[in-house]
Amino acid sequence: MDEALRRHLQHQLNTCEAGEFHFSEIYGAGWKQLWIGDRVKLGHAFLNAVRKGEFPGVVDTGIKRGGGRLYRWSGQE
């Protein structure tokens, strides 16, 4: 995951209410236009970053529902 995408995702998180979300919701516009392989790679990169603590305040719920893995945002870094 490049730094520009990381900053974009953090900005998106900072503007969201606390609660559960799918990665595609914070990725934003253009998600559905990506090739499926790119969506899988980006989603996996985000999961790895969350597990490493690179997005403070975000946890992997371990649940997949309605279009993918659910994450929980605490509302603060």
C-alpha positions as CSV (number, residue, x, y, z in Angstrom):
1,M,0.0,0.0,0.0
2,D,1.5,3.3,-1.0
3,E,1.7,6.4,1.2
4,A,-0.9,8.4,-0.8
5,L,-3.5,5.6,-0.4
6,R,-2.6,5.3,3.3
7,R,-3.2,9.0,3.8
8,H,-6.5,8.9,1.9
9,L,-7.8,6.0,4.0
10,Q,-6.8,7.7,7.2
11,H,-8.5,10.9,6.1
12,Q,-11.6,8.9,5.2
13,L,-11.6,7.2,8.7
14,N,-11.2,10.5,10.4
15,T,-14.3,11.8,8.8
16,C,-16.4,8.7,9.7
17,E,-18.5,8.1,12.7
18,A,-17.4,5.3,15.0
19,G,-18.7,1.9,14.1
20,E,-18.4,-1.0,11.7
21,F,-17.4,-0.6,8.1
22,H,-16.3,-2.4,5.0
23,F,-13.0,-1.5,3.4
24,S,-14.8,-0.4,0.1
25,E,-16.7,2.2,2.1
26,I,-13.5,4.1,3.1
27,Y,-11.8,3.4,-0.2
28,G,-14.5,5.5,-1.8
29,A,-15.2,6.4,-5.4
30,G,-13.7,4.1,-8.0
31,W,-13.9,0.9,-5.9
32,K,-16.3,-0.9,-8.2
33,Q,-14.3,0.1,-11.3
34,L,-11.2,-1.7,-10.0
35,W,-10.5,-5.1,-11.4
36,I,-11.4,-7.8,-8.9
37,G,-7.8,-8.9,-8.4
38,D,-6.9,-5.3,-7.5
39,R,-9.7,-5.1,-5.0
40,V,-8.6,-8.4,-3.4
41,K,-5.0,-7.1,-3.2
42,L,-6.0,-3.8,-1.7
43,G,-8.3,-5.4,0.8
44,H,-5.6,-7.8,1.9
45,A,-3.1,-5.0,2.2
46,F,-5.5,-3.1,4.4
47,L,-6.2,-6.1,6.6
48,N,-2.4,-6.6,7.0
49,A,-2.0,-3.0,7.9
50,V,-4.8,-3.1,10.5
51,R,-3.3,-6.2,12.0
52,K,0.1,-4.4,12.3
53,G,-1.5,-1.5,14.0
54,E,-0.9,0.9,11.2
55,F,-4.4,2.3,11.4
56,P,-4.9,3.1,15.2
57,G,-8.5,2.8,16.2
58,V,-9.4,0.2,13.6
59,V,-9.8,-3.5,14.5
60,D,-10.7,-6.5,12.4
61,T,-13.9,-7.9,13.7
62,G,-13.2,-11.3,12.1
63,I,-16.7,-11.2,10.6
64,K,-17.5,-11.3,6.9
65,R,-20.9,-10.0,5.9
66,G,-22.6,-8.2,3.1
67,G,-19.7,-7.7,0.7
68,G,-16.6,-8.5,2.7
69,R,-14.8,-8.3,6.0
70,L,-16.1,-6.0,8.6
71,Y,-13.8,-3.6,10.5
72,R,-14.6,-1.5,13.6
73,W,-13.5,2.1,13.9
74,S,-13.3,3.6,17.4
75,G,-13.7,7.1,16.1
76,Q,-10.2,8.2,17.1
77,E,-6.6,7.3,16.4
